[in-house]
């Protein structure tokens, strides 16, 4: 599983100009089952996406396709972790430890 942390690198007005395209991009990955949750950080200086079911290389490619990335209004920090315990609602993405 991945935590995709977005940090805005441009004024919020520039981010807002790309919001519709960013939401359409999000919707596509929700439809594919890769994105599990997303939202704005508080304070509003970026966002967070939880993703699962793909490799590190694939998630980096997905982040590079985000209209926020393409237009240079955000930078990503991607953290991979093994979700060994989840709520019942997320049981389908639960993972086993590698060791």
N, C-alpha and C positions, 0 to 999 in steps of 0.2 A: 504494500500500500504506500501511497505517496501523500505527503503534505506539500502542496504547491503554494508557496507564500509569494504574493505579489507586493512589490513596493513601488509606489508611483515615483517616477523620475521627471515628471512634468507637472505644471500647475493643474489643479483640479478641472479647470475649464477645458484643457486639452484632453483630459481623461474623459470628460462628459461627451466631447465630440465623437469619441470612439465607442461609447457605451452600447448603442444599438448593435453594432457589429460584434462587439465582445459578447453580448447576451446571445446573439444568434450562434456564435462559436460555442458558447457554453451549452446551449440547447442541443446542438449536434452531438456533443460528447455525453450529455445526459441520456439522449436517445440510444446511444450505443452501449450504455451501461458502464462506461468507464468512470464518469464523474458521479460521486455519491452525495456530496454536499459542497456548498460554496457560499461566500458572502463577504461583505465589507469588514475590514478591521475597524476597531474603535480605539483611538481616533481614526478618522478616514484618511489613512495614508497608504492604502493598498487593500489587499483582500487575501482570502485563503480558499483553496480548493482541495478537497479530499478526493483521491482517485485510486482506482484499483484495477487489476486484471491485465496490465501491460508491463513491459520491461522498462528499465531505466532509459534505454535509448529511445523507446517509443514515447515515454512521457516527456522527454526533452524535446522531441520533434513536435509533439502536441503543443507544448509551451511556446515553441518558436513560431507556431502558426497563429497564436492569439493575436487578434488585431491590435491589442495593447502593445504587444512586443513588436509587431511589424512596424507600427507607427512610432515606436520609441517612447511611449508614455509610461512603461513599467519595466521592471527587471524581476526575474524569478529567482527564488531560492527553493530548491527542491530537496526534500528530506524523505528518504525511504525508510520505512519501518515495517516490522512484522506484527500484524494485528492478531495477537494470540488470544485476546479477550475482547469481546464486543457485546453490545446490546443484542437482544434477540432479533431486533429489526435488521441488524447488520451481520447476522450469523453466516450468511452466504459468502462474505468476504473474509471470514476468519481464516487465519493461516497457522501453519505449524512451524515451530522454531527450526532453523537449519541445523542446529546441533543437538 
